[in-house]
């Protein structure tokens, strides 16, 4: 019974446990009167109820207390055994006060008397809102736990990388020394092997450090060379039952990136593909150039429309179902008995550090296709020219005070600035920023979010001026809500940066500000 008269809230799925069609109509009439759009499924026995929970997946359950051969208490028990979030409201004519209290203790969300149903619609709205809030809180808690585990992993990677680098450095020296014995070909070859292994190990260590810090080394990567190195690494891992094909549209295409990290990313994807084809199959690595529009990018991705190199790793293996795809990039999630659940997350982060994005397509029995979109060098350089040239974006240990209320954004900005050679100091409020200045002195530049609640960006700027600060300020503001110039204090070097910000755009404005450039 769909109702489409009012769309003030999304259409909800209502599972009704009721043996009287007349009572069911009266209950739904309250939702109609309040303009709640719904789809409904009516059941009065346990088996169809369980089937509806599985297939219909209701947003809310409205249940009578007593039914022939079934009961509301049993319906509540079955729901809570599988789901603690879905609201369950008793709608009954026989629910006494003691029974109502017991029902709430057992997990019911609310109860409504059939002889007084006026409160039903508001109870449904409130129950759905509270359920969504509970889910959001759990998601936030889960994300925090994952972030903490990931941060611990990054710290561990940094410590291990430092120790490994100290162990590998002597190998390079020993390899060079052994190569001095040119009159003994065996020693010379051994020296070359030791030196090359040490060099490769140091590259892997640098890659690990880059992953842990979120920074990267820029170099020109030639696609053909990247694939040749990948082919060498896969030679010992490719079963005879798997045919490998490499189809490059333009092997000579070059772009800005990190050869070692991209090699690691492609190798990980290829090894996953091999494991997904235990009975053999076909592995295809291909490349093409494409142009991505602005609407291609998802929320949270760095939106940069333009020309991209698309690297595709496709297999004819088992494929993945929708449930696996939803959790594919979740830290520590794995379908392998000996997996760590970090390989694909590492791949995604590597691609993102190159300014690119990843996509995946897969279905059971039809294989999997990973798409890596990397921005091409020429367009990145053109974009840089449009924003003021290809100036060096690295800092020189300048003190940057970052004032952002949201903890996650503050951490990301501070880490990014640290990675590019600045000394970032974070404050979550204008008051904390002023206290830092009083204790530490005036910074070289201030980066501030205009949308702070307790002590607004405008008030914070005014307080900074009162404290004698006259340096450059980067004010982060939404284009649809720019700061009013008449409300801003007199700052000669004020630069407004549109949100959402990107790493490159922020760093370019930062270099301009520190170079005493006038604000536009």
MITI-614910 format. One line per 8 residues: number of its first residue (from 1); their letters; for each residue y, z, x of C-alpha. Coordinates in pm, 1 decimal, decimal comma. Layout:
NUM	a	Y:Z:X; ...
//
This chain:
1	xxxxxxxx	0,0:0,0:0,0; 278,8:-114,2:230,1; 633,1:-14,4:147,7; 903,6:-232,9:300,6; 1213,0:-122,4:111,5; 1350,5:91,4:391,3; 1320,4:40,6:764,4; 1510,5:346,1:889,1
9	xxxxxxxx	1192,9:458,0:1067,7; 890,0:255,4:1183,8; 607,4:196,8:938,5; 367,5:489,5:965,8; -8,1:496,0:909,0; -101,5:763,0:653,6; -461,5:878,3:614,6; -495,6:1047,3:276,1
17	xxxxxxxx	-789,8:1278,6:204,2; -791,5:1297,9:-173,6; -1044,7:1245,0:-454,6; -788,5:1198,9:-732,3; -615,9:860,4:-737,2; -345,7:997,8:-966,9; -264,9:1284,2:-726,4; -267,6:1036,8:-437,8
25	xxxxxxxx	-10,9:818,8:-617,1; 210,3:1118,5:-690,0; 205,3:1223,9:-324,6; 288,6:873,7:-201,8; 565,0:853,2:-460,5; 750,7:1121,3:-264,0; 740,1:900,7:45,7; 859,5:601,8:-157,2
33	xxxxxxxx	1148,6:801,4:-296,0; 1257,8:899,0:54,8; 1234,5:541,2:182,1; 952,5:606,8:430,4; 765,5:284,3:508,7; 390,1:336,2:532,7; 42,1:190,5:526,5; -216,2:415,3:366,4
41	xxxxxxxx	-592,6:456,7:370,9; -753,5:679,5:105,5; -1084,7:859,5:174,2; -1274,7:1144,0:7,7; -1589,8:1180,8:222,2; -1662,0:1274,7:581,7; -1813,9:946,8:702,8; -1529,0:717,6:589,5
49	xxxxxxxx	-1284,4:982,6:717,5; -1432,7:967,2:1068,4; -1435,7:587,1:1053,2; -1067,2:587,2:953,4; -977,9:817,3:1242,9; -1144,1:571,6:1480,6; -1027,9:241,3:1333,8; -712,2:315,0:1133,2
57	xxxxxxxx	-574,7:559,2:1394,3; -337,9:740,0:1156,0; 2,0:873,1:1252,4; -38,7:1157,4:1002,9; -309,8:1303,7:776,6; -228,9:1430,0:424,7; -524,5:1622,2:285,6; -625,4:1808,9:-26,9
65	xxxxxxxx	-801,3:2141,7:33,7; -1110,9:2101,5:-185,2; -1310,8:1783,9:-248,9; -1666,1:1733,2:-380,0; -1892,2:1731,9:-73,4; -1599,7:1750,3:170,1; -1305,6:1981,0:240,3; -962,7:1978,3:395,4
73	xxxxxxxx	-1066,4:2250,7:639,3; -1350,5:2028,3:762,8; -1112,3:1732,1:789,0; -873,9:1943,9:998,1; -1159,6:2064,6:1220,1; -1278,6:1707,0:1283,7; -926,3:1587,8:1365,9; -845,5:1870,3:1605,1
81	xxxxxxxx	-1178,2:1824,3:1785,4; -1056,7:1481,6:1896,8; -677,1:1495,5:1873,5; -431,9:1784,2:1904,4; -117,8:1578,3:1839,4; -163,5:1396,1:1507,7; 10,8:1598,2:1232,0; -209,9:1733,6:953,9
89	xxxxxxxx	-44,3:1848,5:630,9; -232,7:2015,2:347,1; -122,5:1893,9:2,6; -305,7:2112,0:-245,9; -267,4:2292,8:-576,0; -501,4:2578,2:-479,4; -370,5:2683,8:-140,1; -287,9:3053,7:-150,5
97	xxxxxxxx	-68,5:3237,7:100,1; -359,1:3375,7:305,1; -533,4:3037,9:311,3; -209,9:2868,5:416,4; -162,7:3110,0:708,2; -523,9:3057,1:815,1; -478,5:2679,6:796,0; -174,7:2694,7:1024,8
105	xxxxxxxx	-369,1:2910,5:1270,0; -646,3:2649,9:1272,2; -407,6:2370,5:1368,1; -251,6:2247,3:1045,3; 108,9:2132,1:1082,6; 234,1:2230,5:738,4; 127,2:2276,9:375,9; 275,9:2147,9:50,5
113	xxxxxxxx	192,1:2258,9:-301,6; 119,5:1970,4:-540,0; 320,2:2141,3:-813,7; 626,9:2143,4:-584,7; 608,8:1824,4:-370,9; 982,7:1778,5:-314,3; 954,3:1903,0:45,7; 681,6:1653,2:139,4
121	xxxxxxxx	897,6:1371,2:276,9; 1107,6:1599,7:498,5; 788,9:1774,7:617,5; 638,4:1437,2:713,0; 950,1:1334,0:904,5; 970,5:1665,7:1087,6; 597,9:1666,4:1171,4; 613,4:1314,3:1316,1
129	xxxxxxxx	924,7:1400,5:1518,8; 768,0:1717,1:1660,1; 445,2:1533,9:1746,2; 639,1:1268,8:1937,5; 837,4:1538,1:2120,8; 512,8:1709,8:2222,0; 369,5:1381,6:2351,2; 689,5:1309,0:2543,5
137	xxxxxxxx	683,8:1657,0:2699,1; 323,2:1612,5:2808,6; 399,9:1267,7:2951,2; 693,1:1411,9:3143,9; 476,6:1696,0:3274,5; 204,6:1451,3:3375,5; 457,9:1228,5:3553,3; 595,9:1530,5:3738,2
145	xxxxxxxx	248,0:1634,6:3853,3; 173,0:1279,5:3970,8; 507,7:1261,5:4149,1; 438,0:1590,4:4325,9; 92,4:1473,1:4433,1; 238,0:1145,1:4553,3; 512,0:1325,5:4745,4; 247,4:1543,2:4913,1
153	xxxxxxxx	50,3:1231,2:5000,9; 359,4:1069,0:5150,2; 424,8:1377,6:5363,0; 62,8:1374,3:5477,9; 86,3:1004,0:5563,5; 400,1:1067,9:5765,9; 234,8:1347,1:5965,4; -83,5:1147,6:6028,8
161	xxxxxxxx	118,1:843,5:6133,0; 308,6:1047,4:6389,3; -13,9:1179,0:6544,8; -183,5:838,8:6538,2; 111,1:677,5:6708,2; 88,5:929,5:6991,6; -283,7:855,8:7026,0; -245,2:477,8:7017,6
169	xxxxxxxx	44,0:448,3:7259,4; -177,8:510,5:7569,2; -405,3:225,3:7460,6; -122,9:-20,9:7512,2; -55,3:113,8:7860,3; -425,6:116,6:7948,5; -466,9:-239,7:7822,1; -179,2:-361,7:8035,8
177	xxxxxxxx	-319,9:-181,3:8340,2; -667,5:-332,7:8294,5; -518,7:-679,9:8272,2; -389,0:-638,3:8626,5; -750,0:-684,3:8743,5; -745,0:-1060,7:8703,9; -1011,0:-1102,3:8972,5; -1257,8:-938,1:8731,9
185	xxxxxxxx	-1259,4:-1147,2:8411,3; -1453,3:-883,1:8222,2; -1193,4:-613,9:8293,7; -913,5:-854,3:8205,9; -1075,5:-939,1:7872,7; -1136,2:-569,0:7806,2; -770,4:-497,9:7882,4; -657,7:-766,4:7637,9
193	xxxxxxxx	-889,3:-625,3:7370,9; -766,1:-267,7:7421,9; -403,2:-377,5:7419,1; -443,7:-590,6:7105,9; -628,4:-310,8:6922,7; -357,6:-63,9:7018,4; -86,5:-302,2:6903,3; -263,8:-363,7:6573,2
201	xxxxxxxx	-309,3:11,1:6526,7; 59,6:75,3:6586,0; 147,3:-192,7:6330,3; -75,4:-18,9:6076,9; 87,0:315,7:6159,8; 430,5:162,5:6107,6; 310,6:20,9:5778,6; 191,0:367,3:5672,7
209	xxxxxxxx	523,4:521,3:5768,0; 708,7:250,0:5579,6; 496,7:316,9:5272,8; 556,0:691,4:5295,9; 932,4:656,4:5343,0; 986,1:365,6:5108,4; 1166,5:171,0:5382,2; 1068,2:-152,0:5554,7
217	xxxxxxxx	1139,7:-369,1:5856,0; 1289,9:-707,0:5778,5; 1146,6:-1014,2:5948,7; 1081,6:-1375,6:5870,9; 734,3:-1415,0:5720,5; 580,3:-1763,1:5722,7; 334,9:-1808,1:5438,5; 88,2:-2015,1:5642,2
225	xxxxxxxx	74,5:-1753,7:5917,7; 25,5:-1476,8:5663,4; -273,3:-1659,0:5511,3; -426,5:-1736,2:5851,0; -419,5:-1366,7:5939,8; -567,9:-1278,7:5600,8; -848,7:-1531,0:5649,2; -938,2:-1376,6:5986,0
233	xxxxxxxx	-957,5:-1028,9:5834,3; -1175,4:-1143,7:5544,2; -1428,4:-1331,9:5756,5; -1645,8:-1026,6:5808,4; -1622,5:-907,7:5449,0; -1686,5:-1225,6:5249,8; -2041,3:-1248,1:5108,0; -2208,5:-1587,3:5109,2
241	xxxxxxxx	-2237,1:-1568,7:4731,4; -1856,3:-1585,1:4695,9; -1664,4:-1907,6:4749,9; -1310,7:-1854,8:4878,5; -1037,2:-2110,6:4819,4; -683,2:-2106,6:4958,6; -435,4:-2343,8:4792,3; -82,1:-2322,9:4932,8
249	xxxxxxxx	191,1:-2536,1:4781,2; 401,8:-2509,9:5097,2; 250,0:-2328,0:5398,9; 579,3:-2352,0:5589,8; 785,1:-2162,5:5334,9; 941,7:-1853,0:5493,8; 1099,1:-1547,7:5339,7; 1232,6:-1206,0:5433,5
257	xxxxxxxx	962,5:-940,5:5440,2; 715,3:-734,1:5636,9; 412,7:-931,7:5758,5; 188,3:-628,0:5806,8; 257,7:-475,9:5466,4; 207,0:-802,1:5279,0; -113,7:-862,7:5472,1; -230,9:-515,3:5370,7
265	xxxxxxxx	-142,4:-584,8:5007,5; -326,6:-920,3:4990,1; -626,7:-779,4:5176,4; -653,1:-493,2:4927,5; -643,0:-731,0:4631,4; -903,6:-960,6:4788,3; -1142,8:-675,3:4866,4; -1106,3:-550,7:4508,8
273	xxxxxxxx	-1187,8:-901,8:4387,6; -1498,1:-918,0:4608,4; -1621,4:-584,9:4470,7; -1564,7:-713,4:4116,3; -1808,6:-1001,6:4182,8; -2135,5:-829,0:4288,6; -2339,7:-1132,5:4177,9; -2110,4:-1385,4:4340,3
281	xxxxxxxx	-1822,9:-1592,6:4214,0; -1502,6:-1763,4:4315,7; -1198,5:-1610,9:4487,7; -882,9:-1821,4:4481,7; -559,3:-1743,3:4665,7; -274,9:-1975,5:4577,4; 100,7:-2001,5:4604,7; 376,3:-2175,7:4415,4
289	xxxxxxxx	751,9:-2160,8:4378,7; 899,9:-2065,2:4045,0; 1225,1:-1955,0:3890,9; 1229,1:-1623,6:3705,7; 1479,2:-1566,7:3423,7; 1643,4:-1230,6:3359,4; 1422,9:-1157,5:3058,0; 1107,6:-1178,4:3275,8
297	xxxxxxxx	1172,3:-834,4:3423,3; 1055,0:-509,0:3267,0; 1239,1:-180,9:3231,7; 1265,6:-6,1:3568,2; 1228,1:-326,3:3772,7; 1506,0:-463,4:3990,4; 1633,9:-753,8:3781,6; 1726,6:-1046,2:4004,1
305	xxxxxxxx	1684,8:-1384,1:3842,0; 1634,5:-1675,4:4077,4; 1372,1:-1856,5:4281,1; 1055,6:-1669,5:4378,0; 737,3:-1731,4:4569,3; 439,2:-1656,1:4344,6; 122,3:-1548,0:4527,2; -185,5:-1542,0:4305,1
313	xxxxxxxx	-515,5:-1368,7:4378,9; -770,6:-1469,2:4113,3; -1140,0:-1387,5:4078,9; -1418,7:-1473,0:3835,5; -1553,2:-1117,6:3826,6; -1616,7:-861,1:3556,4; -1255,4:-827,3:3444,9; -1094,4:-518,1:3291,4
321	xxxxxxxx	-1046,9:-387,5:2938,9; -710,5:-287,7:2789,8; -764,1:84,4:2855,9; -813,9:20,4:3227,9; -515,6:-215,4:3246,7; -288,4:51,0:3096,4; -374,1:294,8:3378,9; -412,6:39,6:3657,3
329	xxxxxxxx	-116,2:156,7:3866,6; -155,4:526,1:3789,6; -192,7:736,5:4107,5; -551,1:852,4:4173,7; -693,3:659,0:3878,0; -997,7:455,7:3984,8; -1309,5:302,4:3834,0; -1492,8:311,5:4167,9
337	xxxxxxxx	-1724,4:594,0:4266,5; -1571,5:614,9:4614,3; -1222,4:489,6:4531,2; -900,1:681,7:4592,2; -694,2:525,5:4314,0; -410,5:446,8:4555,7; -478,8:87,2:4661,8; -310,2:-93,6:4373,4
345	xxxxxxxx	-26,2:157,8:4366,6; 31,4:79,0:4735,0; 31,5:-293,7:4658,0; 285,7:-250,8:4381,2; 512,8:-43,7:4602,4; 492,3:-296,9:4885,9; 589,3:-580,6:4653,4; 871,8:-371,7:4504,6
353	xxxxxxxx	1002,9:-289,7:4854,4; 1040,8:-667,2:4905,1; 1251,9:-689,6:4589,8; 959,4:-839,8:4398,7; 739,6:-756,7:4101,9; 367,8:-764,3:4019,6; 186,5:-883,1:3710,4; -183,2:-876,4:3620,0
361	xxxxxxxx	-394,9:-1059,7:3364,1; -754,4:-962,2:3294,9; -1014,5:-944,0:3022,0; -1378,4:-847,9:3010,4; -1607,0:-1120,7:3143,0; -1319,6:-1356,7:3232,5; -1205,3:-1225,1:3569,7; -872,0:-1093,5:3693,6
369	xxxxxxxx	-553,0:-1257,5:3820,3; -285,1:-1071,1:4017,1; 56,1:-1236,2:4052,1; 294,7:-1127,7:4329,0; 651,6:-1253,0:4289,8; 853,8:-1236,5:4613,5; 1221,9:-1344,3:4622,5; 1276,7:-1635,5:4859,5
377	xxxxxxxx	1502,6:-1587,0:5160,0; 1743,4:-1866,2:5078,4; 1836,9:-1724,9:4740,2; 1862,3:-1370,4:4869,6; 2102,6:-1493,5:5135,0; 2301,6:-1690,4:4878,0; 2325,1:-1380,7:4661,8; 2440,5:-1179,6:4960,3
385	xxxxxxxx	2709,9:-1437,7:5035,9; 2830,1:-1420,3:4679,0; 2874,2:-1045,0:4711,9; 3050,9:-1042,9:5042,9; 2829,5:-1194,9:5310,5; 2520,2:-1100,2:5504,2; 2669,5:-793,3:5668,8; 2437,6:-538,9:5821,7
393	xxxxxxxx	2352,0:-286,8:5551,0; 2232,3:-14,9:5789,4; 2436,7:301,0:5810,9; 2559,0:484,8:6120,8; 2470,3:838,9:6018,0; 2774,2:862,8:5787,6; 2780,8:1165,8:5558,5; 2729,2:1056,5:5196,6
401	xxxxxxxx	2764,4:1309,0:4914,7; 2560,1:1192,1:4613,8; 2654,7:1355,5:4283,8; 2406,0:1266,6:4008,9; 2290,2:1495,6:3729,8; 1941,2:1347,0:3681,2; 1703,6:1485,8:3944,2; 1481,6:1176,4:3972,2
409	xxxxxxxx	1774,0:937,2:4021,6; 1938,1:1176,2:4268,2; 1617,8:1191,0:4473,6; 1574,6:812,3:4474,8; 1934,9:748,0:4580,5; 1923,4:1011,4:4853,4; 1590,2:883,6:4991,4; 1715,9:524,7:4990,7
417	xxxxxxxx	2035,9:614,9:5175,7; 1840,0:819,8:5429,8; 1605,0:524,7:5486,0; 1903,7:299,3:5564,2; 2049,1:531,1:5824,5; 2291,8:748,1:5624,8; 2295,0:1125,8:5597,6; 2268,9:1181,8:5224,6
425	xxxxxxxx	2340,3:1517,1:5060,5; 2256,9:1555,1:4691,7; 2431,5:1758,7:4423,7; 2335,3:1770,7:4056,4; 2677,7:1875,6:3931,5; 3044,4:1855,8:4017,1; 3049,8:2230,7:4076,1; 2767,4:2206,3:4330,6
433	xxxxxxxx	2945,2:1915,3:4500,7; 3265,3:2115,0:4542,5; 3070,4:2411,8:4678,6; 2901,6:2180,0:4931,5; 3240,3:2045,4:5047,0; 3378,9:2397,5:5085,6; 3075,7:2497,3:5294,1; 3009,4:2177,0:5492,3
441	xxxxxxxx	3338,1:1993,0:5503,0; 3461,3:1660,1:5368,7; 3200,1:1378,0:5359,9; 3265,9:1021,2:5469,2; 3203,6:884,4:5120,0; 3113,7:1010,9:4772,8; 2867,2:833,9:4542,1; 2898,6:968,6:4188,6
449	xxxxxxxx	2754,0:902,8:3844,5; 3028,7:864,4:3584,6; 2800,6:994,8:3306,1; 2754,7:1363,6:3376,2; 2747,3:1609,2:3089,7; 2848,5:1955,3:3211,9; 3118,9:1855,9:3459,5; 3205,3:1490,9:3401,6
457	xxxxxxxx	3260,0:1233,7:3673,1; 3632,7:1211,5:3590,6; 3676,1:1590,0:3611,7; 3477,9:1600,5:3936,0; 3696,2:1330,1:4089,7; 4006,9:1520,1:3989,9; 3867,2:1836,3:4149,1; 3783,7:1644,9:4466,8
465	xxxxxxxx	4140,2:1520,8:4492,0; 4266,3:1876,2:4439,8; 4043,7:1981,2:4731,1; 4212,9:1724,0:4953,6; 3951,9:1448,3:4944,8; 4106,7:1103,0:4983,9; 3807,4:905,3:5110,8; 3617,2:625,6:4936,5
473	xxxxxxxx	3434,7:692,5:4609,4; 3160,2:481,1:4454,1; 3156,3:551,4:4080,3; 2834,1:442,0:3906,0; 2912,9:333,2:3550,2; 2762,7:125,7:3270,7; 2939,1:-209,0:3216,3; 2957,0:-138,1:2842,2
481	xxxxxxxx	3118,4:201,9:2906,8; 3354,9:159,7:3205,2; 3575,0:454,1:3305,3; 3928,4:448,1:3168,4; 4168,6:387,8:3454,9; 4437,0:604,2:3295,9; 4196,4:902,3:3303,9; 4103,9:862,3:3670,7
489	xxxxxxxx	4286,0:1054,4:3946,1; 4489,7:855,7:4202,1; 4224,5:737,2:4448,4; 4314,4:434,1:4660,2; 3954,9:354,3:4756,0; 3769,8:380,5:4425,5; 3485,1:130,8:4378,5; 3315,4:102,3:4039,1
497	xxxxxxxx	2949,5:-6,2:4068,0; 2781,9:-136,2:3754,0; 2460,9:28,5:3638,3; 2173,7:-29,7:3662,3; 2237,9:-42,3:4035,4; 2022,5:-221,2:4291,7; 1966,8:-116,7:4650,9; 2137,4:-423,1:4796,0
505	xxxxxxxx	2439,8:-414,4:4567,2; 2500,6:-43,9:4628,3; 2464,6:-76,9:5005,6; 2703,0:-373,1:5018,1; 2970,9:-184,0:4827,4; 2906,2:119,5:5047,3; 2958,2:-81,2:5366,2; 3273,3:-232,1:5217,3
513	xxxxxxxx	3404,3:110,4:5121,9; 3336,4:256,0:5465,8; 3506,4:-45,5:5619,9; 3826,2:64,1:5444,3; 3810,5:-230,5:5207,5; 4036,9:-202,4:4906,7; 3868,8:-155,1:4572,9; 3852,9:-461,0:4352,9
//
